[in-house]
Amino acid sequence: MRTFLRHIQSGLYFGRHGMWTSNPNQALDFKLVNWAIRYAEKDELWGVELVVGSAHAAGLTALPVGLMHPPQGRCHD
């Protein structure tokens, strides 16, 4: 699975060395959802969404923003 972080307003993907790109093929592939989430939280990347896609599929799917930033008061087990 390919896993990316995309800025919601600009539509740009987070790339290598902290650069942003419009081309998902040049974006940093975190491979795993939890790695992308941890990176976004550690580097305080706000206003981003998680985008995933199969290595064999042409399209990408943006996951709900709530997965990245759960509502306040939500219990984390």
N, CA, C, O and CB atoms as a CASP TS submission, in Angstrom:
PFRMAT TS
TARGET T0000
AUTHOR 0000-0000-0000
METHOD Language model
MODEL 1
PARENT N/A
ATOM      1  N   MET     1       0.850  -1.177   0.000  1.00  0.00           N
ATOM      2  CA  MET     1       0.000   0.000   0.000  1.00  0.00           C
ATOM      3  C   MET     1       0.895   1.238   0.000  1.00  0.00           C
ATOM      4  O   MET     1       1.934   1.270   0.659  1.00  0.00           O
ATOM      5  CB  MET     1      -0.967  -0.001   1.227  1.00  0.00           C
ATOM      6  N   ARG     2       0.477   2.245  -0.743  1.00  0.00           N
ATOM      7  CA  ARG     2       1.149   3.546  -0.737  1.00  0.00           C
ATOM      8  C   ARG     2       0.395   4.453   0.222  1.00  0.00           C
ATOM      9  O   ARG     2      -0.836   4.462   0.236  1.00  0.00           O
ATOM     10  CB  ARG     2       1.214   4.173  -2.178  1.00  0.00           C
ATOM     11  N   THR     3       1.118   5.205   1.012  1.00  0.00           N
ATOM     12  CA  THR     3       0.513   6.058   2.032  1.00  0.00           C
ATOM     13  C   THR     3       1.186   7.425   2.004  1.00  0.00           C
ATOM     14  O   THR     3       2.403   7.529   2.155  1.00  0.00           O
ATOM     15  CB  THR     3       0.633   5.414   3.443  1.00  0.00           C
ATOM     16  N   PHE     4       0.387   8.473   1.808  1.00  0.00           N
ATOM     17  CA  PHE     4       0.910   9.834   1.669  1.00  0.00           C
ATOM     18  C   PHE     4       0.206  10.787   2.626  1.00  0.00           C
ATOM     19  O   PHE     4      -0.868  10.490   3.149  1.00  0.00           O
ATOM     20  CB  PHE     4       0.752  10.327   0.223  1.00  0.00           C
ATOM     21  N   LEU     5       0.834  11.933   2.839  1.00  0.00           N
ATOM     22  CA  LEU     5       0.200  13.052   3.519  1.00  0.00           C
ATOM     23  C   LEU     5      -0.022  14.138   2.481  1.00  0.00           C
ATOM     24  O   LEU     5       0.883  14.483   1.723  1.00  0.00           O
ATOM     25  CB  LEU     5       1.067  13.572   4.722  1.00  0.00           C
ATOM     26  N   ARG     6      -1.247  14.678   2.455  1.00  0.00           N
ATOM     27  CA  ARG     6      -1.580  15.721   1.482  1.00  0.00           C
ATOM     28  C   ARG     6      -2.162  16.925   2.215  1.00  0.00           C
ATOM     29  O   ARG     6      -3.022  16.781   3.083  1.00  0.00           O
ATOM     30  CB  ARG     6      -2.582  15.190   0.412  1.00  0.00           C
ATOM     31  N   HIS     7      -1.684  18.103   1.855  1.00  0.00           N
ATOM     32  CA  HIS     7      -2.206  19.336   2.435  1.00  0.00           C
ATOM     33  C   HIS     7      -3.618  19.543   1.893  1.00  0.00           C
ATOM     34  O   HIS     7      -3.822  19.550   0.679  1.00  0.00           O
ATOM     35  CB  HIS     7      -1.280  20.566   2.106  1.00  0.00           C
ATOM     36  N   ILE     8      -4.578  19.708   2.773  1.00  0.00           N
ATOM     37  CA  ILE     8      -5.985  19.766   2.370  1.00  0.00           C
ATOM     38  C   ILE     8      -6.272  20.960   1.466  1.00  0.00           C
ATOM     39  O   ILE     8      -6.920  20.804   0.431  1.00  0.00           O
ATOM     40  CB  ILE     8      -6.879  19.827   3.598  1.00  0.00           C
ATOM     41  N   GLN     9      -5.805  22.140   1.837  1.00  0.00           N
ATOM     42  CA  GLN     9      -6.146  23.333   1.064  1.00  0.00           C
ATOM     43  C   GLN     9      -5.421  23.416  -0.276  1.00  0.00           C
ATOM     44  O   GLN     9      -6.030  23.774  -1.284  1.00  0.00           O
ATOM     45  CB  GLN     9      -5.837  24.560   1.869  1.00  0.00           C
ATOM     46  N   SER    10      -4.139  23.092  -0.301  1.00  0.00           N
ATOM     47  CA  SER    10      -3.376  23.238  -1.543  1.00  0.00           C
ATOM     48  C   SER    10      -3.427  22.004  -2.431  1.00  0.00           C
ATOM     49  O   SER    10      -3.219  22.100  -3.640  1.00  0.00           O
ATOM     50  CB  SER    10      -1.946  23.556  -1.224  1.00  0.00           C
ATOM     51  N   GLY    11      -3.704  20.840  -1.835  1.00  0.00           N
ATOM     52  CA  GLY    11      -3.703  19.594  -2.598  1.00  0.00           C
ATOM     53  C   GLY    11      -2.308  19.045  -2.862  1.00  0.00           C
ATOM     54  O   GLY    11      -2.156  18.064  -3.588  1.00  0.00           O
ATOM     55  N   LEU    12      -1.285  19.673  -2.276  1.00  0.00           N
ATOM     56  CA  LEU    12       0.088  19.223  -2.474  1.00  0.00           C
ATOM     57  C   LEU    12       0.420  18.073  -1.532  1.00  0.00           C
ATOM     58  O   LEU    12      -0.086  18.002  -0.412  1.00  0.00           O
ATOM     59  CB  LEU    12       1.069  20.381  -2.263  1.00  0.00           C
ATOM     60  N   TYR    13       1.274  17.180  -2.005  1.00  0.00           N
ATOM     61  CA  TYR    13       1.704  16.017  -1.233  1.00  0.00           C
ATOM     62  C   TYR    13       3.020  16.319  -0.537  1.00  0.00           C
ATOM     63  O   TYR    13       3.869  17.035  -1.067  1.00  0.00           O
ATOM     64  CB  TYR    13       1.844  14.776  -2.140  1.00  0.00           C
ATOM     65  N   PHE    14       3.179  15.758   0.669  1.00  0.00           N
ATOM     66  CA  PHE    14       4.421  15.925   1.405  1.00  0.00           C
ATOM     67  C   PHE    14       5.490  15.083   0.737  1.00  0.00           C
ATOM     68  O   PHE    14       5.316  13.880   0.541  1.00  0.00           O
ATOM     69  CB  PHE    14       4.252  15.533   2.899  1.00  0.00           C
ATOM     70  N   GLY    15       6.602  15.725   0.387  1.00  0.00           N
ATOM     71  CA  GLY    15       7.672  15.036  -0.320  1.00  0.00           C
ATOM     72  C   GLY    15       8.931  14.881   0.505  1.00  0.00           C
ATOM     73  O   GLY    15       8.968  15.217   1.689  1.00  0.00           O
ATOM     74  N   ARG    16       9.932  14.381  -0.124  1.00  0.00           N
ATOM     75  CA  ARG    16      11.222  14.178   0.532  1.00  0.00           C
ATOM     76  C   ARG    16      11.838  15.521   0.938  1.00  0.00           C
ATOM     77  O   ARG    16      11.642  16.544   0.281  1.00  0.00           O
ATOM     78  CB  ARG    16      12.183  13.407  -0.397  1.00  0.00           C
ATOM     79  N   HIS    17      12.575  15.481   2.025  1.00  0.00           N
ATOM     80  CA  HIS    17      13.285  16.653   2.542  1.00  0.00           C
ATOM     81  C   HIS    17      12.334  17.797   2.907  1.00  0.00           C
ATOM     82  O   HIS    17      12.736  18.961   2.907  1.00  0.00           O
ATOM     83  CB  HIS    17      14.298  17.137   1.516  1.00  0.00           C
ATOM     84  N   GLY    18      11.074  17.469   3.218  1.00  0.00           N
ATOM     85  CA  GLY    18      10.117  18.480   3.645  1.00  0.00           C
ATOM     86  C   GLY    18       9.550  19.342   2.539  1.00  0.00           C
ATOM     87  O   GLY    18       8.849  20.316   2.810  1.00  0.00           O
ATOM     88  N   MET    19       9.843  18.999   1.297  1.00  0.00           N
ATOM     89  CA  MET    19       9.316  19.751   0.156  1.00  0.00           C
ATOM     90  C   MET    19       7.918  19.232  -0.173  1.00  0.00           C
ATOM     91  O   MET    19       7.610  18.072   0.098  1.00  0.00           O
ATOM     92  CB  MET    19      10.262  19.630  -1.086  1.00  0.00           C
ATOM     93  N   TRP    20       7.076  20.076  -0.752  1.00  0.00           N
ATOM     94  CA  TRP    20       5.722  19.704  -1.149  1.00  0.00           C
ATOM     95  C   TRP    20       5.684  19.586  -2.668  1.00  0.00           C
ATOM     96  O   TRP    20       6.367  20.333  -3.369  1.00  0.00           O
ATOM     97  CB  TRP    20       4.671  20.744  -0.639  1.00  0.00           C
ATOM     98  N   THR    21       4.888  18.653  -3.174  1.00  0.00           N
ATOM     99  CA  THR    21       4.813  18.412  -4.611  1.00  0.00           C
ATOM    100  C   THR    21       3.379  18.128  -5.038  1.00  0.00           C
ATOM    101  O   THR    21       2.580  17.609  -4.259  1.00  0.00           O
ATOM    102  CB  THR    21       5.722  17.247  -5.009  1.00  0.00           C
ATOM    103  N   SER    22       3.064  18.473  -6.275  1.00  0.00           N
ATOM    104  CA  SER    22       1.731  18.179  -6.804  1.00  0.00           C
ATOM    105  C   SER    22       1.674  16.765  -7.388  1.00  0.00           C
ATOM    106  O   SER    22       0.594  16.272  -7.712  1.00  0.00           O
ATOM    107  CB  SER    22       1.341  19.213  -7.879  1.00  0.00           C
ATOM    108  N   ASN    23       2.816  16.120  -7.520  1.00  0.00           N
ATOM    109  CA  ASN    23       2.900  14.796  -8.136  1.00  0.00           C
ATOM    110  C   ASN    23       3.027  13.719  -7.060  1.00  0.00           C
ATOM    111  O   ASN    23       4.036  13.665  -6.358  1.00  0.00           O
ATOM    112  CB  ASN    23       4.097  14.725  -9.113  1.00  0.00           C
ATOM    113  N   PRO    24       2.012  12.858  -6.922  1.00  0.00           N
ATOM    114  CA  PRO    24       2.095  11.813  -5.898  1.00  0.00           C
ATOM    115  C   PRO    24       3.261  10.848  -6.123  1.00  0.00           C
ATOM    116  O   PRO    24       3.721  10.211  -5.176  1.00  0.00           O
ATOM    117  CB  PRO    24       0.799  11.035  -5.858  1.00  0.00           C
ATOM    118  N   ASN    25       3.740  10.732  -7.351  1.00  0.00           N
ATOM    119  CA  ASN    25       4.883   9.854  -7.616  1.00  0.00           C
ATOM    120  C   ASN    25       6.181  10.416  -7.053  1.00  0.00           C
ATOM    121  O   ASN    25       7.168   9.690  -6.927  1.00  0.00           O
ATOM    122  CB  ASN    25       5.033   9.627  -9.108  1.00  0.00           C
ATOM    123  N   GLN    26       6.188  11.704  -6.713  1.00  0.00           N
ATOM    124  CA  GLN    26       7.364  12.333  -6.112  1.00  0.00           C
ATOM    125  C   GLN    26       7.182  12.547  -4.612  1.00  0.00           C
ATOM    126  O   GLN    26       8.070  13.072  -3.940  1.00  0.00           O
ATOM    127  CB  GLN    26       7.656  13.667  -6.795  1.00  0.00           C
ATOM    128  N   ALA    27       6.027  12.137  -4.093  1.00  0.00           N
ATOM    129  CA  ALA    27       5.720  12.305  -2.675  1.00  0.00           C
ATOM    130  C   ALA    27       6.420  11.238  -1.846  1.00  0.00           C
ATOM    131  O   ALA    27       6.789  10.179  -2.354  1.00  0.00           O
ATOM    132  CB  ALA    27       4.204  12.251  -2.440  1.00  0.00           C
ATOM    133  N   LEU    28       6.596  11.531  -0.575  1.00  0.00           N
ATOM    134  CA  LEU    28       7.174  10.587   0.351  1.00  0.00           C
ATOM    135  C   LEU    28       6.129   9.519   0.665  1.00  0.00           C
ATOM    136  O   LEU    28       5.054   9.833   1.177  1.00  0.00           O
ATOM    137  CB  LEU    28       7.665  11.297   1.643  1.00  0.00           C
ATOM    138  N   ASP    29       6.437   8.269   0.364  1.00  0.00           N
ATOM    139  CA  ASP    29       5.541   7.147   0.631  1.00  0.00           C
ATOM    140  C   ASP    29       5.881   6.585   2.003  1.00  0.00           C
ATOM    141  O   ASP    29       6.948   6.001   2.198  1.00  0.00           O
ATOM    142  CB  ASP    29       5.657   6.044  -0.476  1.00  0.00           C
ATOM    143  N   PHE    30       4.965   6.764   2.957  1.00  0.00           N
ATOM    144  CA  PHE    30       5.191   6.287   4.314  1.00  0.00           C
ATOM    145  C   PHE    30       4.960   4.785   4.447  1.00  0.00           C
ATOM    146  O   PHE    30       5.299   4.198   5.475  1.00  0.00           O
ATOM    147  CB  PHE    30       4.293   7.029   5.275  1.00  0.00           C
ATOM    148  N   LYS    31       4.398   4.168   3.442  1.00  0.00           N
ATOM    149  CA  LYS    31       4.122   2.735   3.375  1.00  0.00           C
ATOM    150  C   LYS    31       3.028   2.271   4.346  1.00  0.00           C
ATOM    151  O   LYS    31       2.133   1.523   3.952  1.00  0.00           O
ATOM    152  CB  LYS    31       5.385   1.972   3.650  1.00  0.00           C
ATOM    153  N   LEU    32       3.091   2.701   5.585  1.00  0.00           N
ATOM    154  CA  LEU    32       2.118   2.298   6.596  1.00  0.00           C
ATOM    155  C   LEU    32       1.378   3.511   7.148  1.00  0.00           C
ATOM    156  O   LEU    32       1.968   4.572   7.354  1.00  0.00           O
ATOM    157  CB  LEU    32       2.811   1.536   7.734  1.00  0.00           C
ATOM    158  N   VAL    33       0.088   3.344   7.382  1.00  0.00           N
ATOM    159  CA  VAL    33      -0.756   4.435   7.880  1.00  0.00           C
ATOM    160  C   VAL    33      -0.223   4.971   9.205  1.00  0.00           C
ATOM    161  O   VAL    33      -0.141   6.185   9.394  1.00  0.00           O
ATOM    162  CB  VAL    33      -2.210   3.958   8.049  1.00  0.00           C
ATOM    163  N   ASN    34       0.140   4.071  10.128  1.00  0.00           N
ATOM    164  CA  ASN    34       0.594   4.545  11.438  1.00  0.00           C
ATOM    165  C   ASN    34       1.901   5.325  11.350  1.00  0.00           C
ATOM    166  O   ASN    34       2.125   6.222  12.162  1.00  0.00           O
ATOM    167  CB  ASN    34       0.766   3.371  12.386  1.00  0.00           C
ATOM    168  N   TRP    35       2.771   5.012  10.390  1.00  0.00           N
ATOM    169  CA  TRP    35       3.998   5.786  10.218  1.00  0.00           C
ATOM    170  C   TRP    35       3.674   7.208   9.759  1.00  0.00           C
ATOM    171  O   TRP    35       4.279   8.168  10.236  1.00  0.00           O
ATOM    172  CB  TRP    35       4.935   5.097   9.206  1.00  0.00           C
ATOM    173  N   ALA    36       2.734   7.342   8.845  1.00  0.00           N
ATOM    174  CA  ALA    36       2.341   8.668   8.360  1.00  0.00           C
ATOM    175  C   ALA    36       1.716   9.494   9.475  1.00  0.00           C
ATOM    176  O   ALA    36       2.018  10.679   9.620  1.00  0.00           O
ATOM    177  CB  ALA    36       1.360   8.542   7.187  1.00  0.00           C
ATOM    178  N   ILE    37       0.853   8.874  10.257  1.00  0.00           N
ATOM    179  CA  ILE    37       0.199   9.580  11.358  1.00  0.00           C
ATOM    180  C   ILE    37       1.229  10.021  12.390  1.00  0.00           C
ATOM    181  O   ILE    37       1.193  11.162  12.852  1.00  0.00           O
ATOM    182  CB  ILE    37      -0.871   8.687  12.017  1.00  0.00           C
ATOM    183  N   ARG    38       2.133   9.142  12.751  1.00  0.00           N
ATOM    184  CA  ARG    38       3.170   9.498  13.728  1.00  0.00           C
ATOM    185  C   ARG    38       4.037  10.649  13.223  1.00  0.00           C
ATOM    186  O   ARG    38       4.380  11.555  13.983  1.00  0.00           O
ATOM    187  CB  ARG    38       4.050   8.279  14.040  1.00  0.00           C
ATOM    188  N   TYR    39       4.382  10.609  11.958  1.00  0.00           N
ATOM    189  CA  TYR    39       5.205  11.678  11.388  1.00  0.00           C
ATOM    190  C   TYR    39       4.464  13.014  11.441  1.00  0.00           C
ATOM    191  O   TYR    39       5.028  14.029  11.848  1.00  0.00           O
ATOM    192  CB  TYR    39       5.597  11.342   9.933  1.00  0.00           C
ATOM    193  N   ALA    40       3.206  13.003  11.030  1.00  0.00           N
ATOM    194  CA  ALA    40       2.411  14.238  11.030  1.00  0.00           C
ATOM    195  C   ALA    40       2.275  14.802  12.437  1.00  0.00           C
ATOM    196  O   ALA    40       2.349  16.015  12.633  1.00  0.00           O
ATOM    197  CB  ALA    40       1.020  13.981  10.432  1.00  0.00           C
ATOM    198  N   GLU    41       2.077  13.930  13.413  1.00  0.00           N
ATOM    199  CA  GLU    41       1.950  14.391  14.792  1.00  0.00           C
ATOM    200  C   GLU    41       3.284  14.901  15.324  1.00  0.00           C
ATOM    201  O   GLU    41       3.331  15.947  15.971  1.00  0.00           O
ATOM    202  CB  GLU    41       1.425  13.265  15.683  1.00  0.00           C
ATOM    203  N   LYS    42       4.363  14.177  15.060  1.00  0.00           N
ATOM    204  CA  LYS    42       5.688  14.558  15.555  1.00  0.00           C
ATOM    205  C   LYS    42       6.137  15.903  14.986  1.00  0.00           C
ATOM    206  O   LYS    42       6.681  16.739  15.707  1.00  0.00           O
ATOM    207  CB  LYS    42       6.711  13.478  15.206  1.00  0.00           C
ATOM    208  N   ASP    43       5.909  16.102  13.699  1.00  0.00           N
ATOM    209  CA  ASP    43       6.322  17.347  13.046  1.00  0.00           C
ATOM    210  C   ASP    43       5.221  18.409  13.039  1.00  0.00           C
ATOM    211  O   ASP    43       5.369  19.465  12.424  1.00  0.00           O
ATOM    212  CB  ASP    43       6.751  17.059  11.624  1.00  0.00           C
ATOM    213  N   GLU    44       4.118  18.117  13.732  1.00  0.00           N
ATOM    214  CA  GLU    44       2.988  19.040  13.855  1.00  0.00           C
ATOM    215  C   GLU    44       2.518  19.555  12.499  1.00  0.00           C
ATOM    216  O   GLU    44       2.368  20.760  12.293  1.00  0.00           O
ATOM    217  CB  GLU    44       3.366  20.212  14.744  1.00  0.00           C
ATOM    218  N   LEU    45       2.291  18.629  11.588  1.00  0.00           N
ATOM    219  CA  LEU    45       1.757  18.979  10.264  1.00  0.00           C
ATOM    220  C   LEU    45       0.237  19.064  10.371  1.00  0.00           C
ATOM    221  O   LEU    45      -0.446  18.041  10.334  1.00  0.00           O
ATOM    222  CB  LEU    45       2.187  17.926   9.170  1.00  0.00           C
ATOM    223  N   TRP    46      -0.285  20.258  10.501  1.00  0.00           N
ATOM    224  CA  TRP    46      -1.729  20.462  10.618  1.00  0.00           C
ATOM    225  C   TRP    46      -2.307  20.765   9.246  1.00  0.00           C
ATOM    226  O   TRP    46      -1.605  21.264   8.366  1.00  0.00           O
ATOM    227  CB  TRP    46      -2.052  21.609  11.612  1.00  0.00           C
ATOM    228  N   GLY    47      -3.575  20.464   9.065  1.00  0.00           N
ATOM    229  CA  GLY    47      -4.242  20.731   7.794  1.00  0.00           C
ATOM    230  C   GLY    47      -3.878  19.722   6.725  1.00  0.00           C
ATOM    231  O   GLY    47      -3.968  20.012   5.532  1.00  0.00           O
ATOM    232  N   VAL    48      -3.463  18.527   7.155  1.00  0.00           N
ATOM    233  CA  VAL    48      -3.136  17.474   6.195  1.00  0.00           C
ATOM    234  C   VAL    48      -4.132  16.336   6.317  1.00  0.00           C
ATOM    235  O   VAL    48      -4.770  16.148   7.353  1.00  0.00           O
ATOM    236  CB  VAL    48      -1.702  16.958   6.412  1.00  0.00           C
ATOM    237  N   GLU    49      -4.248  15.586   5.237  1.00  0.00           N
ATOM    238  CA  GLU    49      -5.081  14.391   5.246  1.00  0.00           C
ATOM    239  C   GLU    49      -4.229  13.203   4.832  1.00  0.00           C
ATOM    240  O   GLU    49      -3.180  13.350   4.204  1.00  0.00           O
ATOM    241  CB  GLU    49      -6.310  14.551   4.306  1.00  0.00           C
ATOM    242  N   LEU    50      -4.704  12.036   5.196  1.00  0.00           N
ATOM    243  CA  LEU    50      -4.032  10.795   4.871  1.00  0.00           C
ATOM    244  C   LEU    50      -4.594  10.286   3.554  1.00  0.00           C
ATOM    245  O   LEU    50      -5.810  10.183   3.389  1.00  0.00           O
ATOM    246  CB  LEU    50      -4.201   9.743   6.003  1.00  0.00           C
ATOM    247  N   VAL    51      -3.710   9.971   2.622  1.00  0.00           N
ATOM    248  CA  VAL    51      -4.133   9.484   1.311  1.00  0.00           C
ATOM    249  C   VAL    51      -3.469   8.127   1.087  1.00  0.00           C
ATOM    250  O   VAL    51      -2.256   7.984   1.245  1.00  0.00           O
ATOM    251  CB  VAL    51      -3.758  10.503   0.165  1.00  0.00           C
ATOM    252  N   VAL    52      -4.278   7.136   0.718  1.00  0.00           N
ATOM    253  CA  VAL    52      -3.748   5.790   0.507  1.00  0.00           C
ATOM    254  C   VAL    52      -4.141   5.278  -0.869  1.00  0.00           C
ATOM    255  O   VAL    52      -5.116   5.725  -1.474  1.00  0.00           O
ATOM    256  CB  VAL    52      -4.249   4.829   1.598  1.00  0.00           C
ATOM    257  N   GLY    53      -3.360   4.338  -1.333  1.00  0.00           N
ATOM    258  CA  GLY    53      -3.665   3.705  -2.611  1.00  0.00           C
ATOM    259  C   GLY    53      -2.893   2.413  -2.745  1.00  0.00           C
ATOM    260  O   GLY    53      -1.811   2.260  -2.178  1.00  0.00           O
ATOM    261  N   SER    54      -3.442   1.504  -3.482  1.00  0.00           N
ATOM    262  CA  SER    54      -2.767   0.249  -3.762  1.00  0.00           C
ATOM    263  C   SER    54      -1.647   0.512  -4.759  1.00  0.00           C
ATOM    264  O   SER    54      -1.753   1.408  -5.597  1.00  0.00           O
ATOM    265  CB  SER    54      -3.762  -0.814  -4.305  1.00  0.00           C
ATOM    266  N   ALA    55      -0.600  -0.251  -4.670  1.00  0.00           N
ATOM    267  CA  ALA    55       0.509  -0.108  -5.612  1.00  0.00           C
ATOM    268  C   ALA    55       0.060  -0.398  -7.036  1.00  0.00           C
ATOM    269  O   ALA    55       0.694   0.049  -7.992  1.00  0.00           O
ATOM    270  CB  ALA    55       1.659  -1.037  -5.226  1.00  0.00           C
ATOM    271  N   HIS    56      -1.034  -1.147  -7.183  1.00  0.00           N
ATOM    272  CA  HIS    56      -1.504  -1.535  -8.508  1.00  0.00           C
ATOM    273  C   HIS    56      -2.708  -0.720  -8.989  1.00  0.00           C
ATOM    274  O   HIS    56      -3.114  -0.833 -10.146  1.00  0.00           O
ATOM    275  CB  HIS    56      -1.859  -2.994  -8.504  1.00  0.00           C
ATOM    276  N   ALA    57      -3.277   0.101  -8.102  1.00  0.00           N
ATOM    277  CA  ALA    57      -4.447   0.890  -8.477  1.00  0.00           C
ATOM    278  C   ALA    57      -4.023   2.273  -8.963  1.00  0.00           C
ATOM    279  O   ALA    57      -3.054   2.851  -8.471  1.00  0.00           O
ATOM    280  CB  ALA    57      -5.419   1.014  -7.289  1.00  0.00           C
ATOM    281  N   ALA    58      -4.753   2.782  -9.919  1.00  0.00           N
ATOM    282  CA  ALA    58      -4.431   4.099 -10.477  1.00  0.00           C
ATOM    283  C   ALA    58      -4.866   5.228  -9.547  1.00  0.00           C
ATOM    284  O   ALA    58      -4.216   6.272  -9.491  1.00  0.00           O
ATOM    285  CB  ALA    58      -5.094   4.270 -11.842  1.00  0.00           C
ATOM    286  N   GLY    59      -5.964   5.023  -8.816  1.00  0.00           N
ATOM    287  CA  GLY    59      -6.505   6.096  -7.980  1.00  0.00           C
ATOM    288  C   GLY    59      -6.021   6.058  -6.554  1.00  0.00           C
ATOM    289  O   GLY    59      -5.544   5.035  -6.063  1.00  0.00           O
ATOM    290  N   LEU    60      -6.154   7.196  -5.897  1.00  0.00           N
ATOM    291  CA  LEU    60      -5.814   7.328  -4.489  1.00  0.00           C
ATOM    292  C   LEU    60      -7.078   7.673  -3.719  1.00  0.00           C
ATOM    293  O   LEU    60      -8.002   8.266  -4.276  1.00  0.00           O
ATOM    294  CB  LEU    60      -4.713   8.405  -4.271  1.00  0.00           C
ATOM    295  N   THR    61      -7.127   7.310  -2.451  1.00  0.00           N
ATOM    296  CA  THR    61      -8.291   7.571  -1.618  1.00  0.00           C
ATOM    297  C   THR    61      -7.875   8.371  -0.397  1.00  0.00           C
ATOM    298  O   THR    61      -6.964   7.977   0.331  1.00  0.00           O
ATOM    299  CB  THR    61      -8.973   6.256  -1.198  1.00  0.00           C
ATOM    300  N   ALA    62      -8.544   9.500  -0.173  1.00  0.00           N
ATOM    301  CA  ALA    62      -8.298  10.302   1.027  1.00  0.00           C
ATOM    302  C   ALA    62      -9.158   9.743   2.149  1.00  0.00           C
ATOM    303  O   ALA    62     -10.355   9.517   1.972  1.00  0.00           O
ATOM    304  CB  ALA    62      -8.608  11.823   0.781  1.00  0.00           C
ATOM    305  N   LEU    63      -8.538   9.520   3.308  1.00  0.00           N
ATOM    306  CA  LEU    63      -9.269   9.023   4.472  1.00  0.00           C
ATOM    307  C   LEU    63      -9.848  10.194   5.237  1.00  0.00           C
ATOM    308  O   LEU    63      -9.330  11.307   5.156  1.00  0.00           O
ATOM    309  CB  LEU    63      -8.355   8.174   5.385  1.00  0.00           C
ATOM    310  N   PRO    64     -10.921   9.953   5.983  1.00  0.00           N
ATOM    311  CA  PRO    64     -11.543  11.049   6.735  1.00  0.00           C
ATOM    312  C   PRO    64     -10.543  11.746   7.652  1.00  0.00           C
ATOM    313  O   PRO    64      -9.688  11.102   8.260  1.00  0.00           O
ATOM    314  CB  PRO    64     -12.718  10.524   7.556  1.00  0.00           C
ATOM    315  N   VAL    65     -10.659  13.042   7.743  1.00  0.00           N
ATOM    316  CA  VAL    65      -9.747  13.847   8.548  1.00  0.00           C
ATOM    317  C   VAL    65      -9.778  13.405  10.006  1.00  0.00           C
ATOM    318  O   VAL    65      -8.768  13.526  10.700  1.00  0.00           O
ATOM    319  CB  VAL    65     -10.102  15.332   8.437  1.00  0.00           C
ATOM    320  N   GLY    66     -10.902  12.900  10.485  1.00  0.00           N
ATOM    321  CA  GLY    66     -11.024  12.444  11.870  1.00  0.00           C
ATOM    322  C   GLY    66     -10.026  11.370  12.238  1.00  0.00           C
ATOM    323  O   GLY    66      -9.702  11.208  13.415  1.00  0.00           O
ATOM    324  N   LEU    67      -9.530  10.632  11.257  1.00  0.00           N
ATOM    325  CA  LEU    67      -8.519   9.627  11.543  1.00  0.00           C
ATOM    326  C   LEU    67      -7.198  10.277  11.931  1.00  0.00           C
ATOM    327  O   LEU    67      -6.451   9.740  12.748  1.00  0.00           O
ATOM    328  CB  LEU    67      -8.323   8.714  10.339  1.00  0.00           C
ATOM    329  N   MET    68      -6.917  11.425  11.347  1.00  0.00           N
ATOM    330  CA  MET    68      -5.675  12.134  11.656  1.00  0.00           C
ATOM    331  C   MET    68      -5.802  12.931  12.958  1.00  0.00           C
ATOM    332  O   MET    68      -4.879  12.949  13.772  1.00  0.00           O
ATOM    333  CB  MET    68      -5.295  13.071  10.499  1.00  0.00           C
ATOM    334  N   HIS    69      -6.920  13.571  13.145  1.00  0.00           N
ATOM    335  CA  HIS    69      -7.114  14.435  14.300  1.00  0.00           C
ATOM    336  C   HIS    69      -8.475  14.133  14.921  1.00  0.00           C
ATOM    337  O   HIS    69      -9.459  14.809  14.619  1.00  0.00           O
ATOM    338  CB  HIS    69      -7.003  15.935  13.900  1.00  0.00           C
ATOM    339  N   PRO    70      -8.537  13.107  15.800  1.00  0.00           N
ATOM    340  CA  PRO    70      -9.817  12.738  16.422  1.00  0.00           C
ATOM    341  C   PRO    70     -10.400  13.891  17.218  1.00  0.00           C
ATOM    342  O   PRO    70      -9.665  14.749  17.707  1.00  0.00           O
ATOM    343  CB  PRO    70      -9.640  11.522  17.329  1.00  0.00           C
ATOM    344  N   PRO    71     -11.712  13.914  17.349  1.00  0.00           N
ATOM    345  CA  PRO    71     -12.367  14.978  18.130  1.00  0.00           C
ATOM    346  C   PRO    71     -11.854  15.003  19.561  1.00  0.00           C
ATOM    347  O   PRO    71     -11.466  13.964  20.096  1.00  0.00           O
ATOM    348  CB  PRO    71     -13.893  14.791  18.128  1.00  0.00           C
ATOM    349  N   GLN    72     -11.848  16.167  20.182  1.00  0.00           N
ATOM    350  CA  GLN    72     -11.411  16.304  21.566  1.00  0.00           C
ATOM    351  C   GLN    72     -12.279  15.437  22.464  1.00  0.00           C
ATOM    352  O   GLN    72     -13.481  15.298  22.237  1.00  0.00           O
ATOM    353  CB  GLN    72     -11.463  17.779  22.018  1.00  0.00           C
ATOM    354  N   GLY    73     -11.663  14.858  23.480  1.00  0.00           N
ATOM    355  CA  GLY    73     -12.414  14.068  24.437  1.00  0.00           C
ATOM    356  C   GLY    73     -12.580  12.623  24.035  1.00  0.00           C
ATOM    357  O   GLY    73     -13.117  11.833  24.811  1.00  0.00           O
ATOM    358  N   ARG    74     -12.140  12.253  22.856  1.00  0.00           N
ATOM    359  CA  ARG    74     -12.256  10.873  22.415  1.00  0.00           C
ATOM    360  C   ARG    74     -11.215  10.034  23.141  1.00  0.00           C
ATOM    361  O   ARG    74     -10.055  10.429  23.248  1.00  0.00           O
ATOM    362  CB  ARG    74     -12.086  10.761  20.878  1.00  0.00           C
ATOM    363  N   CYS    75     -11.619   8.911  23.624  1.00  0.00           N
ATOM    364  CA  CYS    75     -10.732   8.028  24.355  1.00  0.00           C
ATOM    365  C   CYS    75      -9.835   7.266  23.407  1.00  0.00           C
ATOM    366  O   CYS    75     -10.308   6.739  22.399  1.00  0.00           O
ATOM    367  CB  CYS    75     -11.526   7.067  25.215  1.00  0.00           C
ATOM    368  N   HIS    76      -8.544   7.194  23.709  1.00  0.00           N
ATOM    369  CA  HIS    76      -7.589   6.429  22.921  1.00  0.00           C
ATOM    370  C   HIS    76      -7.201   5.193  23.707  1.00  0.00           C
ATOM    371  O   HIS    76      -6.615   5.304  24.784  1.00  0.00           O
ATOM    372  CB  HIS    76      -6.338   7.277  22.562  1.00  0.00           C
ATOM    373  N   ASP    77      -7.514   4.038  23.196  1.00  0.00           N
ATOM    374  CA  ASP    77      -7.158   2.786  23.888  1.00  0.00           C
ATOM    375  C   ASP    77      -5.840   2.267  23.405  1.00  0.00           C
ATOM    376  O   ASP    77      -5.379   1.226  23.872  1.00  0.00           O
ATOM    377  CB  ASP    77      -8.229   1.725  23.688  1.00  0.00           C
TER
END
